[in-house]
């Protein structure tokens, strides 16, 4: 590639990534030269300022038409812009939590945390804009490797060491599985670019080997479900959530999960949208042929997550299994293959961002003060600190899907999406409803501990930054529950999804 070609690219479309890369590099240099005993809070402020600048840059790009550079390996489109907003917003809230995290074991690594967090964010953002399997995989590994290190930042904590070890081992296995599936896609189509792969899916020679494409789909899909903590690759989540510092747990549960759905939609849906079915099945495309598998995966993930959460006394492990269950709910739209797929997942992830980070804000305050992760840290919270008990109740009700909360709107949309097409997926909707009822038991148990158990513990002081995050998340959870049109109007007004999802609608017509 010559200099003239490089200069001809519209590098401005990568402004958000350049900002995050620049700030991460600057943080690593500053941390290197700062005195060991010096406070790392200025690094947190600088990281937050960089994320805000990148977020503003994304908003300035909303009206920009679809642009691709670097031989269509990087693509700025409605999909990338919509998900980058979620990724940046979630990471910004996590930065505020981390700046208030009080624990001696992590103090000496506080500076490393901030630029590792930005490196993970950069990988997720690259995944959102990738239109090539190679750049998708590079972004995935940048996110993963940074997450492995962050999970083990408390080096003197045996549980943190165990969490990092299990995360690395299971993540390496999942990466190998994913790469194996991608290699089949490349071998069958001869391309790594996602849109060229789609074109080659109709090749006559490829039609003779449809069963190999089905195999590639299964292998790749299973590998990618690791990042969203869905069955069968979900067992890392409870141990990692428990052992990692609370800000890292919040990042993994929200930002990393969002990135997992980014790559699932970006790679699985785009690549296999026109893939032929396996031989001897006429009149179908592959996405319809594999529906029973995806339905079973979603159902098993919902059941395992909610049922196992019933037995948990450790609040972080309980939220880990809750996160597994949420992944099951978010897999349901993949079954319906409707034009609502994108907005259902985007809205639910937006709601999940607010209610989960809000809950982890309170979990961080209570567990750090008590030195324990047991649910008993919530005893008598309403009497001790009603201004913490009330928003925690709101977040738990939203996670449970109670009306007038953002979680209810998100779950209701997914539920109706499962019933809205022909043939309707009644049994999957029934599993979703049943497991949601099961989740009431462990969510309401925490509420009961807060309101109906006495405790003589002292009142809790809330740092200003965490109070801001708490107020913002609580207000957003309530506003999106009462007026979901605010988010949906923003979505429909700024993201043109018609061209992309017309192809998904064409897939849906094969069911009639």
Secondary structure, DSSP 8 states (H G I E B T S, - for coil): --HHHHHHS-GGGGHHHHHHHHHHHHHHHHHHHS-TTS--HHHHHHHHHHHHHHHHHHHHTTT---EEETTTTEEESHHHHHHHHHHHHHHHHHHHHHHT---HHHHTTHHHHHHHHHHHHHHHHHHHHB-BHHHHHHHHHHHHHHHHHHHT--TT-HHHHHHHHHHHHHHHHHHHHHHHHHHHHHHHHS--BHHHHHHHTT-HHHHTTHHHHHHHHHHHHHHHTTTTT-TTS-THHHHHHHHS-HHHHHHIIIIIHHHHHHHIIIIIIHHHTT-B--TT-TT-BHHHHTHHHHHHHHHHHHHHHHHHHTT--BHHHHHHHHHHHHHHHHHHHHHH--TTHHHHHHHHHHHHHHHHHHHHHHHHHHHHHHT--BGGGGTTHHHH-HHHHHHHHHHHHHHHT-TTSHHHHHHHHHHHHHHSSSS--HHHHHHHHHHHHHHHHHHHHHHHHHHHS----------HHHHHHHHHHHHHHHHHHH-THHHHHHHHHH---HHHHHHHHHHHGGG-
